[in-house]
Amino acid sequence: MLEILVRAEADGVVRYLLRGAASAFRKMEAKATGDSPIASRLRSQRDVVVAYLMSLLRELDTTTQARIIDSLLCDLQLRGSKEGIEVAREAGVNIEYDPHAAWGILLTMRSLACAYSDIAREGHETFASELPVYAAQLVEALNEIACTKPELVRDIAGEMIDWPIMASRNYPKKSDFKELADRIGLGSQSPVKPQQRHTWKPDTPVNRYLLRMLTVECWGDRRTLTKDSIPYYLDEVLMPLFEKVASEVGGWENYKEFAEVARNAAKRGKAGVQRSEIRGRVKKFLKALAS
């Protein structure tokens, strides 16, 4: 059915009916807020409509699905970007700014970034070869914002201890990056305070995961990671969390971030050796980053 509507897009009657349906759906969305019984019922009806539309989309071939998604994203960009609105108006199309459209782009980006990265890691050549192009676009935009509007990224930068940059064999200079780090307040609110003497390596999956738990996920009370606070983070914060997750997924070997460590430890065959090995890795990480 949807494929027929898509192919008949040029038909004035079809466009009129689709616009009417869209208008009715927007009114439903506007009323489906709050805690009243009517709002709750409208939300249920809205969810049914969305599920039905998704079922129709899944019946189409992937090329048509991609064209529809691309068109929807272009529409969201036009309505959610001030520059997009200006482009539309120059083309004779009057569009009002819609902040919700920008959020639509953000939600899509969150899903696409993970999906794209996973497919590239699986060995898809085109995905992998184009990844530097898109990564560069994002980092260039981030660098421009950090230089001209640092206040926009200062909160998130304060929670992180590393930062994406464009780098070549001879750039950037260490002093340039230090200036950038000071401008955005890199690590200022993080419990981890990196020092020049630290031997921590960011290129291992376990280390990246542990760092994310402390900085991005904010496990713990955000006290500074020092030699004195290692026991707190090790046995009161991280290990109880990891043990809970391991129990839920059916064991350490099913815990994605610790699976390799657990399998290697299991070969030694001693009871409890997996937990002991993982605890040792976590402790080593904390000692390497403690200030």
MOKA-V827914 format. One record per pair of residues at least 24 apart in sequence whose C-alpha atoms are under 10 Angstrom apart, sorted by the first residue. I is the first residue (numbers start at 1). J is the second residue. Records with the same first field share a line. If there is no record, write none. Layout:
I=J / J
This chain:
1=56 / 57 / 59 / 60
2=53 / 55 / 56 / 57 / 58 / 59 / 60
3=56 / 57 / 59 / 60 / 61 / 64 / 65
6=64 / 68
25=49 / 50
72=104 / 105
73=101 / 102 / 104 / 105 / 108
74=105
75=101 / 105
76=100 / 101 / 102 / 103 / 104 / 105
77=101 / 102 / 104 / 105
78=102
80=104 / 105
135=164 / 166
136=164 / 165 / 166
137=166
138=164 / 165
139=163 / 164 / 165 / 166
140=164 / 165 / 166
142=166
143=180
146=180 / 181 / 183 / 184
147=180 / 183 / 184
149=183 / 184
150=180 / 183 / 184 / 185
151=183 / 184 / 185
152=184
153=184 / 185 / 186
154=181 / 183 / 184 / 185 / 186 / 187 / 188 / 189
155=184 / 185 / 186 / 187 / 188 / 189
156=184 / 185 / 186 / 187 / 188 / 189 / 190 / 215 / 216
157=181 / 183 / 184 / 185 / 186 / 187 / 188 / 189 / 190
158=184 / 185 / 186 / 187 / 188 / 189 / 190 / 191 / 215
159=185 / 186 / 187 / 188 / 189 / 190 / 191 / 192 / 214 / 215 / 216 / 217 / 218
160=185 / 186 / 187 / 188 / 189 / 190 / 191 / 192 / 193 / 211 / 212 / 214 / 215 / 216
161=185 / 186 / 187 / 188 / 189 / 190 / 191 / 192 / 193 / 194 / 211 / 215
162=186 / 187 / 194 / 202
163=187
187=215
189=215 / 222 / 223 / 224
190=214 / 215 / 216 / 218 / 222 / 223 / 224 / 225
191=215 / 218 / 220 / 221 / 222 / 223 / 224 / 225 / 226 / 290 / 291
192=222 / 223 / 224 / 225 / 226 / 286 / 289 / 290 / 291
193=224 / 225 / 226 / 289 / 290 / 291
194=225 / 288 / 289 / 290 / 291
195=288 / 289 / 290 / 291
197=288 / 289 / 291
198=287 / 288 / 289 / 290 / 291
199=285 / 287 / 288 / 289
200=284 / 285 / 286 / 287 / 288 / 289
201=285 / 288 / 289
205=256 / 257 / 258
206=256 / 257 / 258 / 259 / 260 / 261 / 278 / 281 / 282 / 285
207=257 / 281 / 282 / 284 / 285 / 286
208=257
209=257 / 258
210=238 / 257 / 281 / 282 / 285 / 286
211=285 / 286 / 289
213=237 / 238 / 241
214=238
224=290 / 291
225=286 / 287 / 289 / 290 / 291
226=286 / 287 / 289 / 290 / 291
227=286 / 287 / 288 / 289 / 290 / 291
228=290 / 291
229=286 / 290 / 291
230=282 / 283 / 284 / 285 / 286 / 287 / 289 / 290
231=283 / 286
233=282 / 283 / 286
234=279 / 280 / 282 / 283 / 285 / 286
235=279 / 283
238=279 / 282 / 283
239=275 / 278 / 279 / 282 / 283
242=275 / 278 / 279
243=275
246=275
252=278
